[in-house]
Amino acid sequence: MAKKSKDETSLYKAIELVGTSSVSWADAAKNAVKSASKTLRDVRVAEVSKLDVKVGKDGAMTFRAKMKLSFKYQG
């Protein structure tokens, strides 16, 4: 694997996502990253900013993870 030169710079873009799951917050975050990775290349960091649960009328819970996801910008 070739090493990058010291003066090579990279640019990253961050987007905000909300992942959902009926299992857990970790699964909600995983689902968001997995889905975004289908169309984004070089996903680098996912930062969870908020966790919450949506409770349905029948008591069913949907775990939600709001997060910022950064990826290498290929301009």
Secondary structure by P-SEA (a helix, b strand, c coil): cccccccbbbbbbbbbbbbbccccaaaaaaaaaaaaacccccccbbbbcbbbbbbccccbbbbbbbbbbbccccc
